[in-house]
Amino acid sequence: MRSVVGRPRTIPALPAALAAAAVLTALAAPAEARRGRHHHHASGGGYNPPYAAMVVDVKSGKTLHAVNEDALRHPASITKVMTLYMLFEQMERGKFALDSDLTISAHAAAQAPSKLGLRPGQTITVEDAIKAIVTKSANDVACAIGENIAGSEERFAQMMTAKAHALGMSRTRYANASGLPDPDQLTTARDLTVLARAIQDRFPHYYRYFQTRSFAFRGRVIGNHNHLLGNVQGVDGIKTGYTRDSGFNLMTAAKSEGRQIVAIVLGGKSGGSRDRIMADLVRSSLPRAYAGVRQAPPVTEVAERARPAVVADAVSRTRTQVASADDEDVETTGTTGEPLDITPSRATTTPGGTWKPGPQGVSPALPKAAQAYAGTSSAQAPFPGASKTIARMASAERDEPPKAITGTRVVPTAWVIQLGAMDDEAKARSMLSEARAKAGGSLSKAAPYTVKVEHGGTTLYRARFSGFSEQDAAQDACTTLKRSGFSCFATRS
C-alpha cells in the first residue's frame, strides 16, 4: 500500500516579526546545512517534508520499492548530479578538459553555503570542481560550472531542464545549478532514479568521481557528506541533499555479486534517519536484484518520447526520429540480413520477419520502466523549455562515398551504435554513408545495417553499425561521431 502524500504545511500563528524571520531563514537555508542545523530542524517540531522513495533494479529495469515515487519534491543538492551530467557532456565533446580552468564570478562567489569560499576572479580546475561538488557539495562551484558552460546560471537551468526531459524525467524542472531553495526547483523520486542510471550509463569513466571519500584543496582536506560510502556493502555513490523544504535527501547506487540497483530517499527527518532508511533499502533490495546479463537498455536521451520528431531539411524535408533503445510502442518488423551497400545510388530492401531475442546478447522485449537517450548533436536546441534533440541529416552534397560493402550476413555484435531512425531506408543508408566517411578509422571495421520498426503507425528504419564487442569501443566510436555533429548512442544489440 502506498503512502499518502502529506498535506501542505501550515504555519502556526506567530508575531509578525517572528514570522518574517522564519520565512527569511527558510529562504536562506543552504543546500547542504551543517550538522547542527540538521538536528535543530529534526527535533524542533518544525516542518517535516513528506517522504518519498524508490529503488530500481538496473539490470532488469524493475521497481523493487516505491513510496510516493511520482509526487513532486525539492531535490536540494541532488540537483548537482545533473550539473555534473551537463559538465561531463561538455567534456565528452572536447569543450572542457580535467585541467581546464573555470572562472568564479561575483554571482557564484555570493552563493550561500555549503561552498569553497572562492573569490570573484579566482579559478578552479574542472577536476577540482567535480571533487568539490561530490564531497563538499559546493554551491559556488556548481554555479560557476553553469555559468562557464552556458554564460549564465539561468540559461544553464533551462538547459538542465531540457536535458531532464530528453532523458524522460518528465516532471523535473530546474531553476539553478546548486539546489539552493527555489519553489520552481522540482523533481520526483522516479525521475531521480532515471538520472542515477543515466549518469552511470553515459559516463562510466567519470562516474568514479562519485566514489571520492575526500580530497585536498589548497591546504584543506574536504570529506564527503555521503556517509554510506565505505559503511554499507556495495554502495559506490552518489549524492546527498538538504534544504528545510526538501528534508534530507539521498541518491544511492550499489552493486554486489553481479547485482546493481539505484535508490532514492527524499524527505528524511534527519541525516541519520535518512541514512538508516537508505541502508535498509540497499540491504533488502540488492539481494533481490537480477544477477544475470543486463536486460534493460541503457538510460538514454530521446528527441520526443511520444512520437517521431519532425525535422525540416532545406533539401529533402524528411521525417526523422533520434531513436531510443526502448521505444515502448515500437514493433520490430525486420532487419537487413546482408551487409549494406551504402553507396547512395543503390537500393537495399528490408526483408520481413519478427525480431526475437537470442543468445548473442540480443535484448528481449524492453520493460516499460526503461528509459533511453541518443546523445545530442553539437547544435544546441532552443531554450527555454526545449525538449527535442535535433538529429543530423545527410547532406545533399558529400565527399566521395565509400565503396560498397559486400560479404557475409551481418550478425549484430554484443554492442552496436545507433545514429537515428528515418522514414525511408535510403535515407538511413545515406546517414550511415556520411557517418562512415566522417568518422574515419573508428568505423573502418564496423558493418552498417538497418532495422525496420513500426512506431505509432509510422514505419521507421534505424541506422546502426555493428562490430563492437565491448561497450567502451562502441562509446568511443559514438564520441567520434558526436564531434562530427551526429547524434549517436551505444546499446546492446
N, C-alpha and C positions, 0 to 999 in steps of 0.2 A: 504494500500500500504506500503510495507516495505521500510525502509530507505536504502540508498546505502552506503556501507562501504566507508569511506573516503580514498582518495588517500594516498600513502605513504608520510610521511613527507619529506620536503626538507629543508636544512639548508641554509639560505642566506649567501652570501659571507661575510666573516669576516677576519680580520687579523689573521695570523696563531696562534699567542699566544692566542687571544681571543677565537678562535675556539677550541683550545686544552683545554682551561679552561672550556668551555661549555660542552665538552664531559666528562671531569672528574667530573664535577658537576652532570651530568645526571647519571653517573655510581655510584656515591656515595650517590644518593638520598635515604633516608630511606624509609622503607615500610610504616611507619606512620610518615609523616612530621609534623612539628609544624605548628600551625595555620598561623603564619606569612608567612611561605613559601607557604602555600595554596593560600593566596591572591596574592602573588607575581606572581606565575605561572598563576593564573586565569586571571589577569588583565594586564600582561606584554606583551601580543602579542606572547607568545611562542607557543610550540606545543600543539594542542588540540586533545587528543586521540578520535578516533571515538566512538560514543555512541552505546551501546547495552543494551537490557533489555529483561526480560521475567518474566511472572507471571504464576504460575501453581496452579490449584485447587487441593489440596492434596487429598480430598475425592473422586473426580471423575477422577482425572488424566488429566483433560482437560486444554489446554492452554488458558488463559484469555487475554494475551497480549504478543506480541513478536515483537522485532525490532532487526535485525542483530543477532539473537539468536545463529546462528551457526558460526559466524565469530570469528576468533582467537583473543584473548585478553590476556593481562597480569593480573593475579589475584591479585597481590600485597598481602596484608596481609590476604585476604580471604583464602590464602594458609593455614593459621593456623587452619582453620576448619578441613582440612584433617589431619594436625598434631595432633590435639586433637582426631579425629576419631581413628587414629592409637594408641594413648595412651589409650583411652577408651577400645579398643580391648584387649590391653595387660593387663589392669586392670581386664577385664572380665575373662581372662584366669588365673588370680591369680598371674601374674608376678610382678605386682606393686599394692600397696595399697595407699590410700589417704595420709597416713603418711610416705610413703617410701621417701627416700632422693634421689634426682638427683644431680649428681656432675657436677660442671661447669668446663669445660676445657678451656685452653688458647684460642682455636679457638672460642668457644662460647662467652667468655668474650670479644673478639675482634670484635664482630658483631656491625654494625652501629646502631645508634638509630632508632626507639624508643627502650629503653631497661631499665632493672632494674639497671644495672651497677655492677653486681656481679663480683667478682674477681676469677681468676683460683684457684681451690681447694675448693672454698666455695660450700655449698649445699643449695638446696631449696626443700621443700616437694612437692610431686605431687599435693596436693590440692592448695598450693600457686602458683605453676607453672600454673595450669589451670586458676586460677583467674588472674594471671599476663598476660596470653595470651588474655583472654576475655576482660580485662579492658585496660591495658597498651599496649597491642599488643607487648610484649617484645620480641625482636629478639634474644637476648642472651638466653632467656629461651626456645624459640622454637628450637634453635639449640641444646641446652642441652638435650631436650626431644628426639630429633632424635638420638643424639649420645648415650644416655643411653639405647635406645631401640635397635639400630642397630650396634653400635660400631663406626660408622662414619656418618656424615651428608650426604655424597654422597650415601652410601648404603641405608640410610633411604629414600632419594629422589627416589631411584629406587623402594623401597617398596611402597612408596606413589603412584607412577605412576602405578604400578601393581594393587594396590587396586582400584585406579580410574577406570582402565579398567575393573576390575571384577565387579564394580558397574554399568558399562555401560557408563562411562564417556570417550567415545572413543577418543575424541580429546584433552584430558588433558595430560600434561606432566609436571612433577615437577623436578626442579634442586636443590632446597634447601627447608628447613623446615619453613622458615620465610616469604618468598615472597619478599625478597630483590631483586633488579633488576638483572635479568639474561635473556638473549634473548631466552633461551630454556624453560623458565617457562611460559607455555601457557595453556589456557582453553577457554571455551565458556560460554555464559550465560545459554545455555541449560544444559551443563554439571554441572554447579553450582546449578541449580535447583534440579538436581538429588542428589547432595551431601547434600543440605539443607534438603531434605526429608529423606535421608538415616540416617543422624546422629540422627534425632529425632526418626525414626522408630527403629533403632538398639539400641540406648542408651537413652531411655526416662528418666532414673534416673539421668544420667549425664548431659543431655541437660539443665537442670535447671541452670547450671552454666552460661549459656549464658545470663541469666536474671540478672546477678550481676551488680549492679549500681556502686559500689565502694568496695574496700577492703583495710584493713590496713596491711602494710608490713614494719616491722622494723622501726616503728615510723612515717611512711608516710601513708597518705590516698590517694589512687590512684583511680581516676574516670574513668568511661567507655567512650570511644570515640564515642559510638553509642548514638547519641542524640535523636533518635526516641523513645528509651525506656522511658516510662512514659509520653511521649508527644503526641504520636499517638495511639489512641484507638486500642487495640488488639495486638499491636506489643509486642512480647516476646523474641526477639533476632534478628540477631545473630552476624554479624561481619562486620566491616568496613575495607577499604584498600586504600592505596595511594602510588603510585610512580609517577614520572614525566611521564614515558611512559604509565602507566596504566590509569592515571587520577584518579578521585575519585570514588571508588567502594563501593558497599554495598550489602550484603546478608541479607534479612529480612524474618522473619516468623511472621505470625499474625493469630490470631483466635478470633472469636466472634460469639456468638449466634449459636453455632454448626457448624460454617463455619471455614475453615482453608486454608490458602494459603502460598506459599513461593514466594519470588520475588527477582530478581537480577537487579541491575543497575550498569553498567560498563561505565567508561569514562566520568564521570561527570566533568564539568569545574571547580567546586569548591565544597567544603564540603557543603556549604549552598544550592547550586542549586541541588546537588545530593540528599540531604535530602528532599528538596521540591518535587522533581520528585518522590522519593520513597513514600513520604506521600500521594501524589495524587494517585499513583498507588494502594496503600493499600486501600484508602478510596473509590476508584472507583471499585476495583476488589472484595474486600471482600463481599460486599452485593450480588454480582453475583455468588458467590461460592455455591456449593451444601451443604445443611444443613442436609441431611439425613445420614443414616448409610454409612460408608465408603465403596465405591465400588472398588476403585483402591487398588491393593495389596500393602503391604509394599515394599519399595525400598530395594532390597536385592542383594547380590553378586551372580554371576553365574560363572561357570568354563570357559565357552566359549559360547557366546550367539548364534552363528550361527549354531552350530552343537554339538552333544554329544562329550564329551572329551573321548579319548581312554586311559584307564589306564591299564598298564600291571601288572598282579599279578603273582608272581612266581608259584603259584599253578594252577590257573584257567584261567589267561589271558582273562579277561572278559571286555566287554564294559560297561561303566557306565557314567552317567551324574549327576552332582550335580544339581538337577532340580530346576529351578526358579519357582516363584509363578505365572509367567505370560507367560511362553513360548508362544511367539506370534503366532507361526505357529503350535502349538500343538492342535490336535483334540482329545478330551477326548472320549474314546470309551467304557469305562466301569469301574466299581469299584466293589470290592468284597462286597457282602452284608452281609456275615456272619463273625463273629469274626474269625480271622486267627488262625489256629493251626500252631504255628511257630516252632513245633518240626521238625528238619531238615529232618527226614526220611519220612515225609508225604507230599503229594502233595495237592495243592489247585488250583482250576480252577477259572478263572475270567469270569463271565457271560458277555455277550454283553449288549449293551444299550447305550443310549446317556445321557451324564451328562447335567442336566438342573439346573439353579438357583432356589433356593427355599426360603421359608420364614425363615429358621433357620440360617440365616447369611451366606448362601452359596453365593459365589461371582458370578456375572454374567460374560459374556464374557469380557475379560480384555481389557482395552484400549491400543492402540499401544504405547501411551506415557509412559505407566507404565514401571518401572524397577524392578529388582529383585536381591536378594542376597541369598546365602547359606553360613553361617559362615564357615571360613576356618578351616581346621584341624590344630593341633599344629605343624605339619610339615610344614616348610616354603617352598614356591615354589621357584624355581631357579630364580636368578636375574643376569643381568638386563633384563628388558622387559618381565618378566614373567606375563602371564595373565590367566593361568589355575589354578584352585583350585583342589587339589587332594582329591578325596573322599576316605574315609577309606573303605577298602574291608573287608568282613567277612573272618576271618582266617580259615585255614583248620582244625586247632585243637582249640577247645573251651572248656570252662567249661561245666559241665553237663547242658544241655538245660533246660529251664523252662518247666513246664507242659503245655500241650496243653490247649488252651483257648476254652471253649465252652459256649454257652449261646445264647442270643437273637441277632438279626441282629444289626450290627454296624451302628449307625446313627452318622455321624461326628458332634462333638460339635462345639460351636461357634469358638473355636480356636483349631488348630491341629498343630503338628510339623512334618516336613518332613526331612528325612535323605538324600535321594538321589533318583535316578532312575536307575534301572538296566535293562539289555536286556532280563532277564529271571525272571519270578516271583519267582521261587525257591530261586534265589539269593537275591531278595528283601526280602523275608521272612527270609532268613539266616541273612541278615543285621539287621532286626528287632529283631531277636532272640538274637544276640550278644549284641545289644544295650540294650535290657531289662536286660540281665544278668549283664551288667557292670554298669548300671545306678542306680541299687538298688531301694530304695523306691520312687524315683522321677517318676518312670513309673509303679509303682505297680498297680495303678488303671486305667492305660491307655490301650486302646484297639488298637492293631495293625491292619492295613489293607493296601491294595494296591489299586492303581488307574492305570488302563491301559490307555496309551496315545499313539498317533501316532505323531512322531516328525521327519519331513524330510524324511519320508518313513521308519523310524525305529520304531518298537514297543518297548515301554519302560514301566516299572512298577514302579510307585512312591511308596516308602516305607514311610508310615506315621503312626503316633499314634494319636488317638482321645482321648478325655477325659478331655479337658481343657475349662472351661467356661470363664476364664479370660486370657487376654494377658500376664499378669505378670507370671501366673502359667506356661504357655507354654514356655515363655522365660527362666524361671528358670530351667525347665527341659532341655531345649536346652543347657544352660550353663553347666549343669552337664555332658551332653553328649560330649560337646566340650572338657571338661577337660579329658575325656576318649579317645580323639582322633577322635571323629566322627564329620563330618560336619552336620549342622542342621540349620533350621530356623523355626520360628513360623509364621503362617499365618492364616487368616480366612479361614474356611472350604468352 
